[in-house]
Amino acid sequence: RLIDISILPEYKNKGIGTRILKDLIKRANKAGKVLNLHVAHHNPALKLYERFGFKTTEDTGAYYFMERMPESNS
């Protein structure tokens, strides 16, 4: 589970979040693990998560619960 990934405002839009997410996805794929997270409806990172294949599995009203299945290594 991804918890509390934050980028300070002065470092946003510099590819840092993308690099972190790519590394976590690579590690999860290698281990065959699902990645999941909660993200607020209004959080701009929602688009980033969608771009990397996270799918909404639940809407709590204030947050989306999202998951990304591991990719096959075959």
N, CA, C and O of each residue as an XYZ file, in Angstrom:
296
protein
N       0.836     -1.176      0.000
C       0.000      0.000      0.000
C       0.879      1.237      0.000
O       1.838      1.341      0.766
N       0.537      2.162     -0.867
C       1.243      3.434     -0.908
C       0.559      4.377      0.066
O      -0.658      4.559      0.019
N       1.347      4.975      0.949
C       0.792      5.858      1.975
C       1.575      7.164      2.003
O       2.804      7.166      2.075
N       0.856      8.258      1.946
C       1.411      9.595      2.168
C       2.633      9.921      1.331
O       3.687     10.261      1.867
N       2.495      9.820      0.040
C       3.550     10.315     -0.846
C       3.239     11.784     -1.095
O       2.184     12.124     -1.632
N       4.162     12.647     -0.702
C       3.970     14.092     -0.864
C       5.205     14.695     -1.497
O       6.333     14.310     -1.190
N       4.977     15.637     -2.374
C       6.063     16.387     -2.993
C       5.871     17.848     -2.590
O       4.792     18.410     -2.778
N       6.908     18.452     -2.042
C       6.824     19.861     -1.671
C       6.514     20.703     -2.907
O       6.969     20.385     -4.006
N       5.742     21.771     -2.730
C       5.319     22.579     -3.883
C       6.460     23.010     -4.801
O       6.308     22.998     -6.022
N       7.579     23.381     -4.236
C       8.690     23.854     -5.080
C       9.336     22.745     -5.904
O      10.144     23.029     -6.788
N       8.993     21.486     -5.631
C       9.558     20.359     -6.372
C       8.531     19.661     -7.275
O       8.858     18.691     -7.960
N       7.298     20.159     -7.270
C       6.259     19.559     -8.108
C       6.522     19.846     -9.580
O       7.173     20.828     -9.936
N       5.999     18.963    -10.425
C       6.117     19.085    -11.884
C       7.565     19.030    -12.364
O       7.922     19.661    -13.358
N       8.383     18.279    -11.658
C       9.779     18.084    -12.050
C      10.080     16.601    -12.301
O      11.237     16.219    -12.478
N       9.034     15.773    -12.316
C       9.213     14.351    -12.597
C       9.558     13.498    -11.386
O       9.800     12.299    -11.528
N       9.584     14.085    -10.212
C       9.965     13.341     -9.010
C       8.909     12.288     -8.682
O       9.241     11.127     -8.439
N       7.638     12.690     -8.674
C       6.562     11.743     -8.389
C       6.527     10.615     -9.407
O       6.295      9.460     -9.051
N       6.757     10.942    -10.663
C       6.796      9.932    -11.726
C       7.909      8.931    -11.476
O       7.697      7.726    -11.610
N       9.085      9.406    -11.118
C      10.218      8.499    -10.863
C       9.942      7.598     -9.665
O      10.247      6.405     -9.699
N       9.371      8.161     -8.617
C       9.037      7.362     -7.429
C       8.039      6.280     -7.796
O       8.214      5.114     -7.444
N       6.991      6.675     -8.506
C       5.948      5.723     -8.876
C       6.481      4.631     -9.805
O       6.142      3.459     -9.637
N       7.303      5.001    -10.772
C       7.892      3.994    -11.667
C       8.705      2.968    -10.887
O       8.625      1.770    -11.162
N       9.479      3.428     -9.923
C      10.285      2.512     -9.116
C       9.402      1.585     -8.278
O       9.657      0.384     -8.197
N       8.374      2.142     -7.662
C       7.474      1.319     -6.853
C       6.732      0.293     -7.712
O       6.544     -0.849     -7.293
N       6.319      0.692     -8.898
C       5.638     -0.225     -9.814
C       6.582     -1.337    -10.245
O       6.191     -2.503    -10.293
N       7.814     -0.982    -10.557
C       8.812     -1.983    -10.952
C       9.021     -3.011     -9.835
O       9.069     -4.215    -10.087
N       9.144     -2.521     -8.608
C       9.331     -3.417     -7.461
C       8.113     -4.301     -7.226
O       8.251     -5.492     -6.945
N       6.918     -3.718     -7.340
C       5.687     -4.497     -7.149
C       5.548     -5.561     -8.232
O       5.167     -6.695     -7.941
N       5.851     -5.206     -9.473
C       5.783     -6.180    -10.564
C       6.729     -7.340    -10.315
O       6.360     -8.503    -10.480
N       7.954     -7.017     -9.916
C       8.950     -8.057     -9.654
C       8.496     -9.002     -8.544
O       8.744    -10.206     -8.609
N       7.835     -8.457     -7.532
C       7.363     -9.260     -6.393
C       5.981     -9.870     -6.640
O       5.503    -10.673     -5.838
N       5.340     -9.489     -7.749
C       4.003     -9.987     -8.034
C       2.945     -9.446     -7.091
O       1.967    -10.129     -6.784
N       3.144     -8.213     -6.630
C       2.250     -7.609     -5.630
C       1.345     -6.542     -6.252
O       1.726     -5.844     -7.191
N       0.151     -6.441     -5.704
C      -0.782     -5.380     -6.063
C      -0.374     -4.112     -5.314
O      -0.023     -4.169     -4.135
N      -0.422     -2.972     -5.999
C      -0.228     -1.683     -5.335
C      -1.605     -1.074     -5.129
O      -2.441     -1.113     -6.031
N      -1.849     -0.511     -3.952
C      -3.116      0.179     -3.732
C      -2.899      1.439     -2.918
O      -1.876      1.604     -2.253
N      -3.884      2.327     -2.982
C      -3.781      3.628     -2.323
C      -5.162      4.253     -2.202
O      -6.119      3.816     -2.841
N      -5.246      5.284     -1.371
C      -6.402      6.166     -1.292
C      -5.958      7.527     -1.812
O      -4.854      7.979     -1.507
N      -6.801      8.175     -2.588
C      -6.484      9.520     -3.075
C      -7.757     10.356     -3.032
O      -8.832      9.895     -3.418
N      -7.622     11.592     -2.556
C      -8.767     12.497     -2.477
C      -9.261     12.831     -3.882
O      -8.474     12.917     -4.824
N     -10.559     13.014     -4.006
C     -11.169     13.329     -5.301
C     -10.513     14.524     -5.979
O     -10.343     14.523     -7.198
N     -10.149     15.521     -5.224
C      -9.616     16.774     -5.774
C      -8.095     16.769     -5.946
O      -7.536     17.763     -6.410
N      -7.422     15.697     -5.590
C      -5.959     15.647     -5.631
C      -5.473     15.552     -7.081
O      -5.878     14.638     -7.800
N      -4.614     16.476     -7.525
C      -4.100     16.420     -8.894
C      -3.325     15.135     -9.199
O      -3.192     14.771    -10.367
N      -2.814     14.444     -8.188
C      -2.077     13.193     -8.404
C      -2.977     12.091     -8.951
O      -2.478     11.090     -9.465
N      -4.280     12.255     -8.852
C      -5.220     11.261     -9.376
C      -4.916     10.958    -10.837
O      -4.919      9.794    -11.237
N      -4.657     11.969    -11.628
C      -4.351     11.778    -13.057
C      -3.053     10.991    -13.234
O      -2.950     10.157    -14.134
N      -2.078     11.249    -12.393
C      -0.814     10.512    -12.446
C      -1.059      9.031    -12.174
O      -0.551      8.170    -12.892
N      -1.834      8.741    -11.142
C      -2.122      7.348    -10.808
C      -2.868      6.655    -11.946
O      -2.568      5.510    -12.281
N      -3.834      7.344    -12.533
C      -4.572      6.765    -13.661
C      -3.643      6.501    -14.840
O      -3.754      5.473    -15.509
N      -2.727      7.430    -15.092
C      -1.782      7.278    -16.201
C      -0.907      6.045    -16.020
O      -0.481      5.434    -17.000
N      -0.640      5.679    -14.775
C       0.194      4.509    -14.496
C      -0.613      3.237    -14.258
O      -0.088      2.247    -13.749
N      -1.884      3.271    -14.629
C      -2.669      2.045    -14.623
C      -3.442      1.736    -13.355
O      -3.998      0.645    -13.230
N      -3.491      2.658    -12.419
C      -4.311      2.446    -11.222
C      -5.776      2.599    -11.614
O      -6.135      3.499    -12.372
N      -6.612      1.714    -11.092
C      -8.046      1.723    -11.365
C      -8.806      1.942    -10.058
O      -8.442      1.391     -9.020
N      -9.854      2.742    -10.118
C     -10.691      2.972     -8.939
C     -11.498      1.717     -8.650
O     -12.182      1.188     -9.526
N     -11.411      1.246     -7.412
C     -12.176      0.076     -6.998
C     -13.269      0.435     -5.995
O     -14.190     -0.346     -5.757
N     -13.152      1.640     -5.403
C     -14.156      2.079     -4.434
C     -14.129      3.602     -4.348
O     -13.067      4.220     -4.418
N     -15.306      4.194     -4.195
C     -15.445      5.628     -3.985
C     -16.098      5.822     -2.622
O     -17.264      5.475     -2.432
N     -15.345      6.376     -1.672
C     -15.866      6.544     -0.314
C     -16.626      7.848     -0.137
O     -17.163      8.113      0.939
N     -16.674      8.655     -1.171
C     -17.319      9.968     -1.076
C     -16.302     11.087     -1.053
O     -16.495     12.115     -1.703
N     -15.226     10.905     -0.318
C     -14.145     11.893     -0.264
C     -12.877     11.369     -0.925
O     -12.045     12.144     -1.397
N     -12.738     10.055     -0.956
C     -11.531      9.424     -1.491
C     -11.895      8.318     -2.476
O     -12.959      7.704     -2.399
N     -10.975      8.092     -3.398
C     -11.034      6.907     -4.247
C     -10.041      5.898     -3.680
O      -8.930      6.267     -3.299
N     -10.430      4.644     -3.624
C      -9.499      3.564     -3.342
C      -9.111      3.025     -4.702
O      -9.978      2.666     -5.499
N      -7.813      2.964     -4.977
C      -7.324      2.554     -6.296
C      -6.348      1.401     -6.157
O      -5.654      1.269     -5.149
N      -6.310      0.566     -7.191
C      -5.379     -0.564     -7.223
C      -4.717     -0.648     -8.583
O      -5.263     -0.224     -9.602
N      -3.526     -1.209     -8.560
C      -2.801     -1.502     -9.789
C      -2.294     -2.931     -9.662
O      -1.528     -3.264     -8.757
N      -2.742     -3.766    -10.595
C      -2.357     -5.167    -10.594
C      -0.931     -5.291    -11.140
O      -0.512     -4.490    -11.976
N      -0.179     -6.308    -10.659
C       1.169     -6.495    -11.186
C       1.129     -6.948    -12.646
O       0.217     -7.658    -13.069
N       2.125     -6.526    -13.393
C       2.243     -6.951    -14.782
C       2.917     -8.305    -14.832
O       3.774     -8.617    -14.005
N       2.533     -9.087    -15.785
C       3.141    -10.395    -15.979
C       4.570    -10.218    -16.465
O       4.845     -9.353    -17.298
N       5.468    -11.023    -15.955
C       6.870    -10.955    -16.376
C       7.193    -11.958    -17.462
O       8.365    -12.215    -17.736
N       6.174    -12.531    -18.087
C       6.443    -13.546    -19.098
C       6.653    -12.971    -20.473
O       6.889    -13.716    -21.424
